[in-house]
Amino acid sequence: MALKTGVVDGQMNPAMYIIMGSLFEVQKYLTLANIQYSDQFLVMNGDLFDALSPEDQKVVVEAAKKANQISRQEVEEADAKQVEFLKEKGMIAYAPTPTELDAFREKGQPAYVEWLKSKVGEEWLKLSLESAAEANKKAAQ
């Protein structure tokens, strides 16, 4: 209703949620900022994993990596189709340049980091960032 009446002129959601909420009926523009990550967790009992032979552990880890790659590809393909649907419904899509995204990150990230520190504490934030960096390094292997 806030979009329809002009109380607000935008909202942030992935294409899927814009479609689910029929927000394309009241929102004209779509910025493809790619700032929200859809994560998937593959979980296995630690005792079971530890009980596997090193060879079987390697098979499980490799299968998880492959499943993650397939999931990312599927999510990206679905999002592209959803964006096309929104364009067909009349939304105007804009993809910021890398320079524009860097400027957005430079302006927005410090405030977000400070807000997050106030919610979870600096220690948890640091641990989270370190864990994400380590996971990204492992995913690239």
Backbone as a chain_set.jsonl record, in Angstrom:
{"seq": "MALKTGVVDGQMNPAMYIIMGSLFEVQKYLTLANIQYSDQFLVMNGDLFDALSPEDQKVVVEAAKKANQISRQEVEEADAKQVEFLKEKGMIAYAPTPTELDAFREKGQPAYVEWLKSKVGEEWLKLSLESAAEANKKAAQ", "coords": {"N": [[0.825, -1.186, 0.0], [1.997, 1.196, 0.725], [3.754, 1.687, -1.391], [1.914, 1.933, -3.482], [0.439, 4.211, -2.734], [2.38, 6.097, -2.708], [3.769, 6.753, -0.432], [6.195, 5.563, 0.061], [8.871, 5.153, -2.272], [10.193, 2.976, -3.173], [11.479, -0.361, -2.648], [13.374, -3.093, -1.267], [13.983, -6.114, -2.572], [14.488, -9.458, -3.816], [13.796, -10.477, -7.218], [11.969, -12.629, -7.197], [10.407, -12.213, -4.873], [9.218, -9.818, -5.453], [7.558, -10.596, -7.488], [5.97, -12.516, -6.123], [4.605, -10.867, -4.321], [3.223, -9.275, -6.036], [4.287, -6.765, -6.532], [5.131, -5.486, -8.769], [2.968, -4.295, -9.816], [2.742, -1.852, -8.616], [5.21, -0.715, -8.545], [7.672, 0.797, -10.413], [10.403, 0.696, -11.131], [13.352, -1.377, -11.209], [16.227, -2.225, -9.707], [19.104, -3.924, -10.418], [21.039, -4.902, -8.322], [22.3, -7.017, -7.104], [22.83, -7.582, -4.349], [21.96, -9.208, -2.399], [22.442, -12.305, -1.052], [21.62, -15.611, -1.684], [21.813, -18.148, 0.388], [22.706, -21.573, 0.769], [22.561, -24.374, 2.816], [24.343, -27.266, 3.407], [24.13, -29.951, 5.419], [25.618, -32.255, 7.605], [25.774, -34.922, 9.88], [28.285, -34.625, 12.254], [29.631, -36.698, 13.661], [29.066, -38.904, 12.047], [30.288, -38.103, 9.641], [32.97, -37.927, 10.507], [33.411, -40.597, 11.009], [33.651, -41.706, 8.557], [35.818, -43.013, 5.981], [38.875, -41.409, 4.919], [38.816, -41.255, 2.121], [36.07, -41.534, 1.54], [35.128, -39.288, 2.899], [36.232, -37.324, 1.283], [34.766, -37.769, -1.071], [32.196, -37.043, -0.191], [32.597, -34.315, 0.417], [33.346, -33.321, -2.11], [31.001, -33.886, -3.534], [29.249, -32.184, -2.191], [30.332, -29.688, -2.901], [29.842, -29.758, -5.656], [27.047, -29.899, -5.649], [26.504, -27.401, -4.566], [27.46, -25.726, -6.619], [25.661, -26.402, -8.67], [23.256, -25.611, -7.483], [23.69, -22.799, -7.235], [23.811, -22.122, -9.955], [21.217, -22.823, -10.783], [19.682, -21.034, -9.211], [20.56, -18.559, -10.227], [19.73, -18.781, -12.922], [16.949, -18.98, -12.583], [16.444, -16.493, -11.395], [17.136, -14.762, -13.496], [15.092, -15.379, -15.334], [12.914, -14.518, -13.837], [13.404, -11.775, -13.653], [13.113, -11.085, -16.339], [10.388, -11.63, -16.62], [9.354, -9.616, -14.967], [10.13, -7.365, -16.412], [8.553, -7.752, -18.665], [6.16, -7.21, -17.491], [6.253, -4.548, -17.332], [8.108, -3.268, -15.739], [11.038, -1.268, -15.341], [14.257, -2.177, -15.71], [17.432, -1.739, -14.233], [20.879, -2.146, -14.392], [23.432, -1.568, -12.276], [26.716, -0.222, -12.85], [29.999, -1.698, -12.305], [31.554, 0.303, -11.05], [29.578, 1.976, -9.971], [28.407, 0.174, -8.163], [30.567, -0.223, -6.442], [30.742, 2.356, -5.354], [28.294, 2.489, -4.017], [28.69, 0.448, -2.159], [30.843, 1.514, -0.737], [29.62, 3.715, 0.489], [27.442, 2.601, 1.888], [28.26, 0.29, 3.334], [29.924, 0.838, 5.709], [28.055, 1.959, 7.591], [26.266, -0.166, 7.822], [27.919, -2.155, 8.897], [28.52, -1.018, 11.395], [25.942, -0.958, 12.515], [25.417, -3.708, 12.571], [27.407, -4.572, 14.349], [26.374, -3.459, 16.665], [24.27, -5.117, 17.11], [25.163, -7.815, 17.183], [27.676, -7.778, 18.247], [31.184, -7.003, 18.204], [33.038, -9.1, 18.262], [31.629, -11.392, 17.308], [30.973, -10.494, 14.763], [33.514, -10.193, 13.613], [34.4, -12.863, 13.695], [32.483, -13.994, 11.992], [33.067, -12.699, 9.536], [35.684, -13.617, 9.128], [35.183, -16.376, 8.923], [33.586, -16.41, 6.627], [35.444, -15.511, 4.725], [37.273, -17.621, 4.803], [35.61, -19.738, 3.959], [35.029, -18.85, 1.364], [37.567, -19.013, 0.266], [38.006, -21.78, 0.377], [35.93, -22.635, -1.28], [36.794, -21.774, -3.723], [38.776, -23.514, -4.361]], "CA": [[0.0, 0.0, 0.0], [2.88, 2.364, 0.784], [4.203, 1.942, -2.759], [0.761, 2.363, -4.285], [0.018, 5.568, -2.373], [3.507, 7.01, -2.835], [4.418, 7.024, 0.851], [7.567, 5.173, -0.252], [9.021, 5.031, -3.716], [10.961, 1.788, -3.519], [11.683, -1.397, -1.64], [14.466, -3.973, -1.671], [13.698, -7.539, -2.551], [14.806, -10.14, -5.065], [12.705, -10.538, -8.201], [10.974, -13.624, -6.791], [9.482, -11.641, -3.892], [8.439, -8.79, -6.153], [6.508, -11.349, -8.196], [5.062, -13.11, -5.138], [3.784, -9.807, -3.734], [2.661, -8.468, -7.132], [4.762, -5.4, -6.368], [5.295, -4.907, -10.101], [1.757, -3.518, -10.103], [2.845, -0.524, -8.008], [6.607, -0.301, -8.554], [8.068, 0.948, -11.809], [11.819, 0.459, -11.377], [14.006, -2.545, -10.631], [17.678, -2.101, -9.765], [19.73, -5.242, -10.319], [22.256, -4.623, -7.56], [22.907, -8.275, -6.655], [23.398, -7.361, -3.018], [21.406, -10.171, -1.459], [22.921, -13.635, -1.388], [20.764, -16.717, -1.255], [22.712, -19.218, 0.79], [22.176, -22.923, 0.929], [23.383, -25.112, 3.765], [24.349, -28.723, 3.352], [24.492, -30.314, 6.782], [25.801, -33.689, 7.835], [26.156, -35.247, 11.246], [29.738, -34.622, 12.397], [30.126, -38.017, 14.046], [28.995, -39.759, 10.859], [31.335, -37.67, 8.713], [34.264, -38.322, 11.078], [33.518, -42.053, 10.958], [33.94, -42.111, 7.179], [37.232, -43.078, 5.601], [39.288, -40.172, 4.243], [38.36, -41.295, 0.729], [34.635, -41.256, 1.529], [34.968, -37.88, 3.271], [36.539, -36.546, 0.077], [33.62, -37.914, -1.965], [31.108, -36.233, 0.359], [32.954, -32.897, 0.247], [33.275, -33.007, -3.542], [29.58, -33.882, -3.904], [28.669, -30.951, -1.646], [30.784, -28.593, -3.762], [29.114, -29.857, -6.93], [25.656, -29.526, -5.361], [26.496, -25.951, -4.394], [27.588, -25.132, -7.955], [24.392, -26.611, -9.374], [22.267, -24.755, -6.833], [23.949, -21.411, -7.634], [23.422, -21.986, -11.364], [19.758, -22.852, -10.831], [19.177, -19.78, -8.639], [20.851, -17.485, -11.176], [18.854, -18.947, -14.09], [15.583, -18.644, -12.168], [16.386, -15.047, -11.202], [17.132, -14.128, -14.822], [13.731, -15.549, -15.874], [12.011, -13.674, -13.053], [13.648, -10.391, -14.071], [12.475, -10.935, -17.655], [8.949, -11.561, -16.354], [9.059, -8.277, -14.44], [10.251, -6.436, -17.54], [7.347, -7.945, -19.475], [5.054, -6.585, -16.754], [6.395, -3.106, -17.441], [9.143, -2.681, -14.886], [12.259, -0.838, -16.009], [15.371, -2.75, -14.956], [18.723, -1.073, -14.397], [22.007, -2.86, -13.792], [24.514, -0.631, -11.973], [28.062, -0.586, -13.293], [30.866, -2.043, -11.174], [31.941, 1.539, -10.356], [28.424, 2.401, -9.171], [28.269, -0.76, -7.048], [31.638, 0.086, -5.495], [30.367, 3.592, -4.66], [27.209, 2.103, -3.108], [29.304, -0.329, -1.082], [31.653, 2.443, 0.053], [28.736, 4.566, 1.291], [26.515, 1.846, 2.725], [28.833, -0.768, 4.163], [30.328, 1.222, 7.077], [26.885, 2.105, 8.463], [25.735, -1.502, 8.067], [28.84, -2.839, 9.806], [28.309, -0.459, 12.737], [24.64, -1.443, 12.985], [25.555, -5.132, 12.864], [28.181, -4.669, 15.589], [25.493, -3.142, 17.798], [23.318, -6.222, 17.292], [25.799, -9.099, 17.494], [28.97, -7.561, 18.889], [32.338, -6.977, 17.296], [33.681, -10.413, 18.23], [30.869, -12.26, 16.416], [31.107, -9.978, 13.408], [34.856, -10.545, 13.157], [34.388, -14.308, 13.457], [31.67, -14.228, 10.803], [33.818, -12.26, 8.355], [36.799, -14.556, 8.962], [34.617, -17.641, 8.456], [33.167, -16.212, 5.236], [36.662, -15.459, 3.909], [37.789, -18.991, 4.734], [34.694, -20.513, 3.111], [35.235, -18.418, -0.022], [38.846, -19.562, -0.168], [37.809, -23.218, 0.147], [35.032, -22.817, -2.421], [37.541, -21.482, -4.943], [39.749, -24.592, -4.604]], "C": [[0.871, 1.252, 0.0], [3.436, 2.702, -0.599], [3.077, 2.523, -3.608], [0.38, 3.812, -3.997], [1.156, 6.579, -2.458], [4.165, 7.394, -1.529], [5.896, 6.64, 0.755], [7.67, 4.998, -1.761], [9.875, 3.837, -4.126], [11.037, 0.825, -2.355], [12.78, -2.321, -2.156], [14.067, -5.425, -1.465], [14.189, -8.162, -3.839], [13.563, -10.225, -5.95], [11.592, -11.496, -7.763], [9.948, -13.024, -5.831], [8.653, -10.507, -4.479], [7.28, -9.457, -6.887], [5.493, -11.892, -7.193], [4.112, -12.076, -4.537], [3.088, -8.933, -4.76], [3.074, -7.004, -7.026], [5.004, -4.705, -7.706], [4.076, -4.079, -10.501], [1.869, -2.088, -9.592], [4.275, 0.018, -7.994], [7.102, -0.299, -9.988], [9.5, 0.498, -12.082], [12.357, -0.738, -10.601], [15.507, -2.353, -10.797], [18.299, -3.461, -9.49], [21.085, -5.098, -9.628], [22.97, -5.879, -7.082], [23.555, -8.144, -5.289], [22.855, -8.336, -1.983], [21.799, -11.564, -1.921], [21.96, -14.685, -0.843], [21.67, -17.887, -0.897], [21.969, -20.531, 0.971], [23.116, -23.655, 1.877], [23.216, -26.607, 3.524], [24.91, -29.18, 4.694], [24.6, -31.833, 6.88], [26.219, -33.874, 9.291], [27.677, -35.37, 11.332], [30.317, -35.969, 12.768], [30.121, -38.968, 12.859], [30.111, -39.402, 9.88], [32.704, -38.125, 9.217], [34.483, -39.828, 11.013], [33.828, -42.562, 9.55], [35.438, -42.188, 6.946], [37.606, -41.745, 4.941], [38.819, -40.116, 2.782], [36.871, -40.953, 0.637], [34.347, -39.812, 1.954], [35.211, -36.989, 2.057], [35.376, -36.607, -0.905], [32.46, -37.034, -1.496], [31.383, -34.749, 0.132], [32.851, -32.494, -1.226], [31.818, -32.969, -4.03], [28.888, -32.618, -3.4], [29.074, -29.748, -2.484], [30.014, -28.585, -5.078], [27.648, -29.449, -6.737], [25.531, -28.021, -5.203], [26.588, -25.25, -5.743], [26.279, -25.246, -8.736], [23.313, -25.711, -8.802], [22.447, -23.303, -7.253], [23.501, -21.178, -9.074], [21.904, -21.939, -11.499], [19.148, -21.546, -10.313], [19.381, -18.634, -9.617], [19.962, -17.571, -12.409], [17.414, -18.57, -13.751], [15.433, -17.133, -11.999], [16.334, -14.327, -12.546], [15.743, -14.23, -15.462], [12.742, -14.646, -15.144], [12.184, -12.2, -13.413], [13.0, -10.143, -15.43], [10.96, -10.831, -17.502], [8.567, -10.156, -15.89], [9.171, -7.216, -15.526], [9.008, -6.524, -18.431], [6.13, -7.299, -18.82], [5.187, -5.063, -16.716], [7.432, -2.469, -16.55], [10.36, -2.324, -15.733], [13.423, -1.301, -15.15], [16.656, -1.996, -15.277], [19.794, -1.877, -13.682], [23.135, -1.863, -13.537], [25.852, -1.149, -12.492], [28.885, -1.013, -12.081], [31.306, -0.807, -10.369], [30.807, 2.034, -9.473], [28.217, 1.484, -7.976], [29.348, -0.519, -5.989], [31.295, 1.338, -4.685], [29.257, 3.314, -3.645], [27.78, 1.38, -1.891], [30.093, 0.595, -0.154], [30.788, 3.306, 0.973], [27.931, 3.754, 2.308], [27.144, 0.88, 3.7], [29.26, -0.314, 5.555], [29.146, 1.358, 8.042], [26.298, 0.741, 8.803], [26.611, -2.262, 9.06], [28.652, -2.325, 11.233], [26.981, -0.936, 13.33], [24.747, -2.912, 13.404], [26.355, -5.353, 14.142], [27.289, -4.417, 16.799], [24.508, -4.267, 18.078], [23.984, -7.508, 17.753], [27.125, -8.964, 18.208], [30.112, -7.697, 17.902], [32.995, -8.347, 17.164], [32.964, -11.353, 17.251], [30.97, -11.799, 14.968], [32.462, -10.355, 12.823], [34.929, -12.035, 12.821], [33.608, -14.644, 12.186], [32.417, -13.861, 9.529], [35.007, -13.185, 8.08], [36.305, -15.891, 8.403], [34.184, -17.545, 6.997], [34.378, -16.187, 4.311], [37.25, -16.853, 3.73], [36.919, -19.863, 3.827], [34.867, -20.142, 1.641], [36.53, -18.98, -0.58], [38.704, -21.05, -0.494], [36.936, -23.466, -1.083], [35.761, -22.607, -3.735], [38.517, -22.611, -5.299], [39.201, -25.64, -5.518]], "O": [[0.537, 2.249, -0.641], [3.573, 3.877, -0.941], [3.273, 3.483, -4.353], [0.035, 4.557, -4.914], [0.934, 7.78, -2.301], [5.031, 8.269, -1.508], [6.752, 7.326, 1.314], [6.678, 4.727, -2.437], [10.238, 3.702, -5.295], [10.699, 1.164, -1.221], [13.078, -2.329, -3.351], [13.848, -5.886, -0.345], [14.298, -7.476, -4.855], [12.434, -10.066, -5.484], [10.411, -11.2, -7.94], [8.753, -13.291, -5.957], [7.523, -10.266, -4.052], [6.162, -8.942, -6.902], [4.287, -11.744, -7.391], [2.948, -12.378, -4.276], [2.434, -7.954, -4.4], [2.309, -6.108, -7.384], [5.074, -3.477, -7.768], [4.148, -3.26, -11.416], [1.167, -1.201, -10.08], [4.514, 1.11, -7.477], [6.962, -1.295, -10.698], [9.783, -0.03, -13.157], [11.893, -1.065, -9.508], [16.004, -2.323, -11.923], [18.047, -4.071, -8.451], [22.135, -5.164, -10.266], [24.136, -5.811, -6.693], [24.701, -8.552, -5.097], [23.249, -8.291, -0.818], [21.518, -11.953, -3.055], [21.551, -14.636, 0.317], [22.228, -18.54, -1.779], [20.778, -20.572, 1.281], [24.336, -23.558, 1.744], [22.103, -27.129, 3.45], [26.034, -28.833, 5.057], [23.794, -32.579, 6.323], [26.943, -33.048, 9.847], [28.287, -36.126, 10.575], [31.369, -36.357, 12.259], [31.056, -39.749, 12.68], [30.793, -40.281, 9.355], [33.508, -38.649, 8.445], [35.625, -40.285, 10.967], [34.222, -43.715, 9.376], [36.224, -41.521, 7.618], [36.727, -41.033, 4.455], [38.468, -39.049, 2.277], [36.457, -40.182, -0.229], [33.429, -39.183, 1.428], [34.486, -36.02, 1.832], [35.034, -35.593, -1.512], [31.82, -36.36, -2.303], [30.496, -34.011, -0.296], [32.319, -31.43, -1.54], [31.453, -32.119, -4.843], [28.046, -32.048, -4.093], [28.247, -28.875, -2.751], [29.588, -27.532, -5.553], [27.082, -28.739, -7.567], [24.553, -27.429, -5.66], [25.869, -24.28, -5.985], [25.849, -24.291, -9.384], [22.539, -25.112, -9.55], [21.47, -22.636, -7.595], [22.884, -20.157, -9.378], [21.366, -21.116, -12.239], [18.208, -21.018, -10.907], [18.477, -17.823, -9.819], [19.486, -16.546, -12.898], [16.739, -17.915, -14.544], [14.425, -16.555, -12.406], [15.564, -13.381, -12.711], [15.27, -13.268, -16.068], [11.841, -14.077, -15.759], [11.203, -11.459, -13.47], [12.398, -9.09, -15.642], [10.322, -10.029, -18.183], [7.585, -9.581, -16.359], [8.384, -6.269, -15.552], [8.482, -5.51, -18.888], [5.189, -6.891, -19.501], [4.344, -4.373, -16.143], [7.624, -1.253, -16.594], [10.667, -2.998, -16.717], [13.567, -0.876, -14.004], [16.931, -1.661, -16.429], [19.641, -2.243, -12.516], [23.736, -1.361, -14.487], [26.084, -2.356, -12.562], [28.507, -0.721, -10.946], [31.416, -0.872, -9.145], [31.044, 2.467, -8.345], [27.886, 1.954, -6.887], [29.08, -0.601, -4.791], [31.527, 1.383, -3.477], [29.283, 3.849, -2.537], [27.408, 1.658, -0.751], [30.016, 0.47, 1.068], [31.178, 3.595, 2.104], [27.763, 4.174, 3.452], [26.613, 0.671, 4.791], [28.983, -1.025, 6.521], [29.231, 0.918, 9.188], [25.878, 0.509, 9.937], [26.102, -2.934, 9.957], [28.627, -3.115, 12.177], [26.911, -1.278, 14.51], [24.237, -3.309, 14.452], [26.017, -6.23, 14.936], [27.426, -5.074, 17.831], [23.968, -4.353, 19.181], [23.451, -8.217, 18.607], [27.648, -9.951, 18.725], [30.018, -8.41, 16.903], [33.457, -8.717, 16.085], [33.613, -12.033, 16.457], [31.043, -12.62, 14.054], [32.549, -10.787, 11.673], [35.462, -12.416, 11.778], [34.035, -15.487, 11.398], [32.405, -14.615, 8.557], [35.299, -13.496, 6.925], [36.933, -16.468, 7.516], [34.386, -18.479, 6.221], [34.345, -16.777, 3.231], [37.673, -17.22, 2.633], [37.437, -20.636, 3.021], [34.853, -21.014, 0.772], [36.597, -19.375, -1.744], [39.213, -21.523, -1.509], [37.181, -24.405, -1.84], [35.392, -23.194, -4.752], [39.027, -22.655, -6.418], [39.89, -26.613, -5.823]]}, "num_chains": 1, "name": "protein.A"}
